[in-house]
């Protein structure tokens, strides 16, 4: 988060599960989305599906480099974000997110089994 703008992309566990990302299509700049709506579509060798919006808001920026070279997400998913979203209901919707520590505890068996490195953040 930078003020009211959220940088949205995949987590390390998500990109590890998906495998090599081969295609990403994001909503264009100016598109309004509701929390939970499809913000982008991701395709990989093992997965094809939506990237859902964590907040209601408006797409401010799309990472053209990641759209052109989707596999960048596999190198460092946190640095290679997909969309920047101007959140409109941040105060109420941020309370609905699961924090990193809690998520790591919930996914610990998968993180350990797959050897996912969570220190890239």
N, C-alpha and C positions, 0 to 999 in steps of 0.2 A: 504494500500500500504506500502510495505517495499522496498524502492528503485524501481526497475522495476518489483517486484513480487506482484501480486494482490492476496489477499485472497478472495475467491469467495464462497458465500453461499446464503441462503435465507434471506430476510428481515423479520422483525417482522410482517408487514402486509401480506406478502406472506405466511408465515407459519400459521398465524391465519386463513387465507382464506382456506388453504389446509386442515386444521385439522390435526389429528395425522398422521405423516409421517410413512409409513410402509415399504418403499423400496426406495433405492437410488442406481443407477448404474452410476458411473463416468467414463469418458474416462481415459485410463491408462496413467501412467507416460510416458513422451516422445511423446505423441500425440500432433500434431500441429493442431490448430484450428484457424479459422478466426473469427473476431468479429461477433456476432450474430449466430454463429453455435452452435449446441447442445454440451454442455460441460458435462451434466449429465441428467439423467432421474429420475424424482421424482414421487412416487406414494403414495397417501394417501386415506383416506376414501372418500374425496370429489374431488380429483384432480389426474390426471395422465397426465404428460406432461414433456416438456423439461425445463432444466435450461440453458439459453443461455449465451454464453461467452460475457462479457463486453469488451473484448480486443482480438486482434489477438495475438497469442503466443503459448507457449509450456507448457503442463501440467508438473509441477515440482514435485508436491506431491499430494497425495489423502489421505484424512483423513480416515484411516482404521477404527477408532473407530465409526465414524458416519455411515460408510457403514455397519458395523456390527450391529449397534444399531441406526437405522434411527430416532427413536422417540426422540433422544437426541436433535435434531434440534428444537423440540417443547419447550424444557425447556429453551434454550437460543440460538436462531438461530445465533447470532453474534459470540458467543464463539465456536459453533459447526459448523464450516465451512466445505465445501465439497472438494474444490480443491484450490491449490496454482498454479498460472499461471504466467509464465515469459512473461511479455508483450513485444511485439516486435515493436509496433507502438504507444507507450504510449503517446508521446507528441501530436500526432494528434487525437488519439481516446479518450483521456480523455476529450477533449472538447465536445464530443458527449454525455457524461453522464449527467443525471439530478442530481443536488446536493441534499443533504438531506433536506435542508430547503424548496426548491422548490417542491420536491416530497411530503413532509409532507403537504404542502399547497394544492397540487393537490388531495391528498387522504384524506384530513381532514374529510370529511363526513363519509367515511368508518372507519377511525381510531376512530372517536368519537362514531359512532354507535356500533362498535365491542369492544370498550374499550381497544384498543391496547396500550400497554405501550411502548413508544418510548425511554424511559430513560435507556434501557439496553445497549445502545451503549458504 
